[in-house]
Amino acid sequence: MSDAPSPDVLRQLVGRLLARWRSRAGLSLEQVVAQAKPHIRLSPPTLSRWESGVIPTTGKARRTKIEPLLRLYGATDDEVAATLRLAERAAENPWWYEYRAELPEWTRTGIAYADSATLIHVYEPHRVPGLLQTADYARALLGTGPGVDRRIEVLMRRQAILNRPHPPQLWALLDESVLRRQVSDPAVMQQQVKHLLELSTRPRITIQVVPLAAGPNRRTAQPFNIFRLAPIELPDVVERQMLDDHDFTDDQHTVAQYMDWWGQATEFQSPAETQSLLSAIIAESGDTA
């Protein structure tokens, strides 16, 4: 799996660059549409969609629509060439393309952000976060219904970002009850906890636990992720997990609220104390780490 941002995030980046250069040129959407005629056929809503990341990605569209817009905005030859290269990469199919019929949109979006992140915060109060699950633990959660093998295959491929030459920094926070909850055969949970302990020794992975002693008076029991994306032009994104859907927002006030909560929740137990807890749970099971 490549270290490069996913095509989905690259499309957002190209849209952000188009908006930046339009703003630099001092043009409104309506002014761009008027000045682009008759060379480019577009409307203000269409241009707005492009700037939000829904950009045309065919070779012809890049030559006949994106490049003329950049020229209109006064972009330099180097800026035009660099943006067109990004747009070309944005047209590539991501690794999960072969699974697209089986993955809901929010899963595809979450994969795109994780694949493009330099830092991922993960809070999970109910189960081990997907990026840290063993295949057996995941299977115990999913059961034996149709498509389970494919879902586990996707999960394992998602975890490949942790084995890149330059992996993202992963900071995971989970409730102690997750570690105490049996999912099926006790050996499955035992191996899962051992896996967490091993992962916690990696330099780019931090695992912390909110202990049971912290009590129930915390402001959220809602799982969430925060992605800091490799293209620095893009803002941090919060993914909020609900029962049958996920919500994504880059509203910076919302991001700041979640980061404030994160700072408070991670004060309960240090990473070293979490490693001691994981070792103790393994010992309680009759095994040693």
DRENVEXDREN-393409 format. One record per residue (C-alpha): chain; residue in one letter; x, y, z. Coordinates in pm, whole numbers. Each point is the difference from the previous one (the first is absolute). Layout:
# DRENVEXDREN-393409
+--------+--------+--------+--------+--------+
: chaine : residu :     c1 :     c2 :     c3 :
+--------+--------+--------+--------+--------+
:      A :      A :      X :      Y :      Z :
...
+--------+--------+--------+--------+--------+
This chain:
# DRENVEXDREN-393409
+--------+--------+--------+--------+--------+
: chaine : residu :     c1 :     c2 :     c3 :
+--------+--------+--------+--------+--------+
:      A :      M :      0 :      0 :      0 :
:      A :      S :    141 :    339 :   -103 :
:      A :      D :     85 :    280 :    242 :
:      A :      A :   -164 :    247 :   -242 :
:      A :      P :   -339 :    155 :     85 :
:      A :      S :   -301 :   -189 :   -134 :
:      A :      P :   -164 :    114 :   -327 :
:      A :      D :   -308 :    115 :    196 :
:      A :      V :    207 :    235 :    215 :
:      A :      L :    201 :    119 :   -300 :
:      A :      R :   -327 :    106 :   -164 :
:      A :      Q :    -78 :    207 :    309 :
:      A :      L :    347 :    150 :    -18 :
:      A :      V :    -41 :     98 :   -367 :
:      A :      G :   -336 :    158 :     83 :
:      A :      R :    156 :    192 :    288 :
:      A :      L :    276 :    128 :   -231 :
:      A :      L :   -255 :    111 :   -260 :
:      A :      A :   -186 :    196 :    268 :
:      A :      R :    324 :    153 :    129 :
:      A :      W :    110 :    122 :   -342 :
:      A :      R :   -346 :    135 :    -80 :
:      A :      S :     10 :    194 :    326 :
:      A :      R :    353 :    122 :    -77 :
:      A :      A :   -128 :    126 :   -336 :
:      A :      G :   -282 :    187 :    180 :
:      A :      L :   -274 :   -168 :   -204 :
:      A :      S :   -346 :   -117 :    108 :
:      A :      L :   -152 :   -319 :   -133 :
:      A :      E :   -225 :    202 :   -230 :
:      A :      Q :    293 :    205 :   -132 :
:      A :      V :    196 :   -314 :    -80 :
:      A :      V :   -292 :   -150 :   -191 :
:      A :      A :    -45 :    321 :   -198 :
:      A :      Q :    370 :     39 :    -85 :
:      A :      A :     47 :   -368 :    -85 :
:      A :      K :   -261 :      8 :   -277 :
:      A :      P :     12 :   -124 :   -272 :
:      A :      H :    311 :   -208 :     76 :
:      A :      I :   -144 :   -187 :    301 :
:      A :      R :   -366 :    -88 :     45 :
:      A :      L :    -81 :      7 :    370 :
:      A :      S :   -232 :    159 :    256 :
:      A :      P :     61 :    141 :    349 :
:      A :      P :   -140 :   -320 :    166 :
:      A :      T :    228 :   -216 :   -216 :
:      A :      L :    307 :    206 :     88 :
:      A :      S :    -99 :    -12 :    366 :
:      A :      R :    -13 :   -381 :    -19 :
:      A :      W :    343 :     -8 :   -160 :
:      A :      E :    138 :    210 :    285 :
:      A :      S :   -150 :   -244 :    251 :
:      A :      G :    193 :   -284 :   -163 :
:      A :      V :   -248 :   -134 :   -256 :
:      A :      I :    236 :     75 :   -288 :
:      A :      P :     10 :   -135 :   -357 :
:      A :      T :    282 :   -254 :    -19 :
:      A :      T :     16 :   -119 :   -361 :
:      A :      G :    303 :    106 :   -201 :
:      A :      K :   -214 :    207 :   -233 :
:      A :      A :   -173 :    178 :    287 :
:      A :      R :    332 :     84 :    160 :
:      A :      R :    124 :    156 :   -324 :
:      A :      T :   -320 :    181 :   -101 :
:      A :      K :   -143 :    104 :    338 :
:      A :      I :    247 :     -1 :    290 :
:      A :      E :    300 :    138 :   -188 :
:      A :      P :   -193 :    293 :   -159 :
:      A :      L :   -141 :     88 :    343 :
:      A :      L :    348 :     10 :    149 :
:      A :      R :    118 :    222 :   -285 :
:      A :      L :   -298 :    229 :     58 :
:      A :      Y :     97 :     25 :    366 :
:      A :      G :    355 :    100 :    -91 :
:      A :      A :    168 :   -317 :    126 :
:      A :      T :    363 :    -38 :   -104 :
:      A :      D :    115 :   -275 :   -237 :
:      A :      D :    146 :   -191 :    296 :
:      A :      E :   -325 :     33 :    197 :
:      A :      V :   -201 :   -118 :   -300 :
:      A :      A :    228 :   -299 :    -57 :
:      A :      A :     -2 :   -100 :    368 :
:      A :      T :   -380 :     24 :     27 :
:      A :      L :    -53 :   -202 :   -318 :
:      A :      R :    230 :   -271 :    137 :
:      A :      L :   -212 :    -11 :    317 :
:      A :      A :   -317 :    -20 :   -210 :
:      A :      E :    150 :   -286 :   -200 :
:      A :      R :     81 :   -194 :    316 :
:      A :      A :   -350 :     79 :    130 :
:      A :      A :   -143 :   -188 :   -298 :
:      A :      E :    159 :   -329 :    106 :
:      A :      N :   -210 :   -270 :    166 :
:      A :      P :     77 :    -51 :    372 :
:      A :      W :     95 :   -344 :    133 :
:      A :      W :   -352 :    -60 :    133 :
:      A :      Y :   -156 :     49 :   -344 :
:      A :      E :    -46 :   -375 :    -45 :
:      A :      Y :   -212 :     -3 :    320 :
:      A :      R :   -203 :    313 :    -85 :
:      A :      A :   -333 :   -184 :    -44 :
:      A :      E :     30 :   -142 :    352 :
:      A :      L :    112 :    312 :    186 :
:      A :      P :   -239 :    275 :    111 :
:      A :      E :    101 :    353 :    -90 :
:      A :      W :    106 :     88 :    353 :
:      A :      T :    239 :   -297 :      7 :
:      A :      R :    158 :    109 :   -329 :
:      A :      T :     35 :    355 :    134 :
:      A :      G :    156 :   -120 :    325 :
:      A :      I :    251 :   -213 :   -190 :
:      A :      A :     94 :    297 :   -220 :
:      A :      Y :     67 :    223 :    301 :
:      A :      A :    197 :   -267 :    188 :
:      A :      D :    209 :    -78 :   -308 :
:      A :      S :     84 :    371 :    -34 :
:      A :      A :     63 :     85 :    365 :
:      A :      T :    324 :     77 :    179 :
:      A :      L :   -172 :    -17 :    341 :
:      A :      I :   -311 :   -194 :    101 :
:      A :      H :   -175 :     33 :    335 :
:      A :      V :   -237 :   -290 :     71 :
:      A :      Y :   -242 :    -18 :    293 :
:      A :      E :   -196 :   -323 :     46 :
:      A :      P :   -208 :    -66 :    314 :
:      A :      H :   -160 :   -326 :   -113 :
:      A :      R :    253 :   -213 :   -191 :
:      A :      V :    361 :    -10 :   -107 :
:      A :      P :     52 :    252 :   -283 :
:      A :      G :     -1 :   -160 :   -343 :
:      A :      L :    359 :     97 :    -81 :
:      A :      L :    112 :   -194 :    308 :
:      A :      Q :   -220 :   -311 :    -27 :
:      A :      T :    125 :   -351 :    -63 :
:      A :      A :   -177 :   -196 :   -271 :
:      A :      D :   -146 :   -241 :    258 :
:      A :      Y :   -133 :    285 :    215 :
:      A :      A :   -159 :    161 :   -306 :
:      A :      R :   -157 :   -331 :    -97 :
:      A :      A :   -142 :    -42 :    350 :
:      A :      L :   -166 :    342 :    -30 :
:      A :      L :   -132 :    -57 :   -352 :
:      A :      G :   -128 :   -356 :     41 :
:      A :      T :    -35 :   -248 :   -285 :
:      A :      G :   -237 :    172 :   -242 :
:      A :      P :     55 :     50 :   -373 :
:      A :      G :    284 :    230 :    -98 :
:      A :      V :    184 :    -27 :    332 :
:      A :      D :    321 :   -128 :   -162 :
:      A :      R :      4 :    294 :   -240 :
:      A :      R :    -59 :    249 :    282 :
:      A :      I :    290 :   -143 :    196 :
:      A :      E :    214 :     11 :   -314 :
:      A :      V :    -79 :    371 :    -37 :
:      A :      L :     80 :     58 :    369 :
:      A :      M :    338 :   -169 :    -30 :
:      A :      R :     81 :    208 :   -308 :
:      A :      R :   -102 :    316 :    184 :
:      A :      Q :    249 :    -88 :    273 :
:      A :      A :    281 :     -5 :   -256 :
:      A :      I :     45 :    375 :     54 :
:      A :      L :    164 :    -85 :    334 :
:      A :      N :    272 :   -197 :   -181 :
:      A :      R :     97 :    265 :   -252 :
:      A :      P :    359 :    126 :    -10 :
:      A :      H :   -145 :    329 :    130 :
:      A :      P :   -316 :    -96 :    188 :
:      A :      P :   -239 :    253 :    150 :
:      A :      Q :     20 :     67 :    370 :
:      A :      L :   -288 :   -187 :    162 :
:      A :      W :   -125 :    104 :    344 :
:      A :      A :   -273 :   -231 :    126 :
:      A :      L :   -213 :     46 :    310 :
:      A :      L :   -237 :   -270 :    120 :
:      A :      D :   -199 :    -78 :    310 :
:      A :      E :    127 :   -267 :    238 :
:      A :      S :   -335 :   -177 :    -35 :
:      A :      V :     98 :    -81 :   -359 :
:      A :      L :    292 :   -207 :    131 :
:      A :      R :   -214 :   -175 :    261 :
:      A :      R :   -285 :    -92 :   -237 :
:      A :      Q :     17 :   -354 :   -141 :
:      A :      V :    -99 :    -28 :   -365 :
:      A :      S :      0 :   -381 :    -42 :
:      A :      D :    273 :   -246 :     89 :
:      A :      P :    210 :    157 :    281 :
:      A :      A :    310 :    -86 :   -202 :
:      A :      V :   -113 :    245 :   -269 :
:      A :      M :    -11 :    288 :    247 :
:      A :      Q :    327 :   -111 :    154 :
:      A :      Q :    175 :     14 :   -337 :
:      A :      Q :   -162 :    335 :    -72 :
:      A :      V :    135 :    152 :    321 :
:      A :      K :    345 :   -141 :    -76 :
:      A :      H :    -23 :    154 :   -345 :
:      A :      L :    -82 :    339 :    155 :
:      A :      L :    300 :    -30 :    231 :
:      A :      E :    230 :    -78 :   -293 :
:      A :      L :   -138 :    289 :   -205 :
:      A :      S :     43 :    240 :    293 :
:      A :      T :    377 :    -51 :    -19 :
:      A :      R :     20 :    136 :   -355 :
:      A :      P :    138 :    354 :    -18 :
:      A :      R :   -290 :    136 :   -209 :
:      A :      I :   -281 :   -156 :    205 :
:      A :      T :   -127 :    123 :    337 :
:      A :      I :   -272 :   -190 :    184 :
:      A :      Q :   -169 :    133 :    313 :
:      A :      V :   -287 :   -132 :    207 :
:      A :      V :   -267 :    190 :    188 :
:      A :      P :    -14 :   -208 :    321 :
:      A :      L :   -321 :   -120 :    158 :
:      A :      A :     88 :    210 :    303 :
:      A :      A :    -48 :    314 :   -212 :
:      A :      G :   -375 :    -44 :     41 :
:      A :      P :   -282 :     68 :   -247 :
:      A :      N :      1 :    381 :      7 :
:      A :      R :    174 :     59 :   -330 :
:      A :      R :   -150 :    224 :   -265 :
:      A :      T :    -15 :   -255 :   -280 :
:      A :      A :    -49 :   -372 :    -38 :
:      A :      Q :     -2 :     46 :   -376 :
:      A :      P :    283 :   -159 :   -199 :
:      A :      F :    190 :    245 :   -217 :
:      A :      N :    315 :     46 :   -206 :
:      A :      I :    197 :    316 :    -75 :
:      A :      F :    213 :      6 :   -313 :
:      A :      R :    287 :    237 :    -65 :
:      A :      L :     51 :    -23 :   -375 :
:      A :      A :    328 :    -12 :   -189 :
:      A :      P :    -95 :    284 :   -238 :
:      A :      I :     56 :    288 :    243 :
:      A :      E :   -243 :    213 :   -200 :
:      A :      L :   -286 :   -216 :    132 :
:      A :      P :   -144 :     44 :    351 :
:      A :      D :    -28 :   -268 :    268 :
:      A :      V :   -312 :   -216 :    -29 :
:      A :      V :   -213 :   -156 :    275 :
:      A :      E :   -184 :   -325 :    -74 :
:      A :      R :   -288 :    -60 :    243 :
:      A :      Q :   -134 :   -354 :     10 :
:      A :      M :   -369 :    -68 :     43 :
:      A :      L :   -206 :   -319 :      2 :
:      A :      D :    -39 :    -43 :   -376 :
:      A :      D :    188 :    295 :   -147 :
:      A :      H :    305 :    222 :     47 :
:      A :      D :     21 :    378 :    -18 :
:      A :      F :    307 :    191 :   -122 :
:      A :      T :     69 :    368 :     68 :
:      A :      D :    295 :    233 :    -40 :
:      A :      D :   -169 :    278 :    197 :
:      A :      Q :    292 :    121 :    208 :
:      A :      H :   -213 :     95 :    301 :
:      A :      T :   -126 :   -360 :     12 :
:      A :      V :    352 :   -137 :    -47 :
:      A :      A :    123 :    220 :    287 :
:      A :      Q :   -277 :   -129 :    228 :
:      A :      Y :     98 :   -360 :    -64 :
:      A :      M :    369 :     76 :     49 :
:      A :      D :    -81 :    171 :    330 :
:      A :      W :   -191 :   -309 :    115 :
:      A :      W :    291 :   -217 :   -116 :
:      A :      G :    247 :    196 :    209 :
:      A :      Q :   -208 :    -53 :    312 :
:      A :      A :    -73 :   -369 :    -62 :
:      A :      T :    365 :    -92 :    -55 :
:      A :      E :     94 :    136 :    344 :
:      A :      F :   -150 :   -300 :    180 :
:      A :      Q :    274 :   -248 :    -89 :
:      A :      S :    339 :     37 :   -167 :
:      A :      P :    116 :   -225 :   -288 :
:      A :      A :    243 :   -174 :    239 :
:      A :      E :   -281 :    -66 :    249 :
:      A :      T :   -210 :   -139 :   -284 :
:      A :      Q :    279 :   -243 :    -90 :
:      A :      S :      8 :   -113 :    362 :
:      A :      L :   -376 :    -49 :     -6 :
:      A :      L :     18 :   -205 :   -320 :
:      A :      S :    272 :   -218 :    153 :
:      A :      A :   -211 :    -47 :    314 :
:      A :      I :   -305 :   -107 :   -200 :
:      A :      I :    212 :   -252 :   -192 :
:      A :      A :    135 :   -134 :    331 :
:      A :      E :   -353 :    -28 :    138 :
:      A :      S :    -87 :   -223 :   -293 :
:      A :      G :    272 :   -244 :     99 :
:      A :      D :    248 :    103 :   -266 :
:      A :      T :    303 :    225 :     -3 :
:      A :      A :     80 :    270 :   -255 :
+--------+--------+--------+--------+--------+
